[in-house]
Amino acid sequence: MATPKIADKQPIAVELEAGKTYAWCSCGESSNQPYCDGSHKGSEFSPVVFKAEETKTAYMCQCKHTANPGYCDGTHKTL
C-alpha cells in the first residue's frame, strides 16, 4: 500500500454546509487541501466523499494518516 504525502502536520478548520457533498483528499497531493483536485489519478488513492450532516466548523486532517478519514484525530502529533 502506498503512503500518502503529508500535506501539513496540523488540521485545517473549514466551514461545512449541511447537505453539501465534499471530497477529502486522501493522497496529500491536492493543491486545494483538504479537498480533492484530482491529483490522485493514476495512483491507488481515491477521495473520501461525504455529505455534511450539519452546518459547522470541522477540523480536517492534512497529514492523511487519521483513523477517521477526513477528520483530524490528532495522529499528526505522532508523525
Buried (B, 14 or more C-beta within 10 A) or exposed (E): EEEBBEBBEEBBEBEBEEEEEBBBBBBBBBEEBBBBBEBBEEEEBEBBEBEBEEEEEBBBBBBBBBEEBBBBBEBBEEE
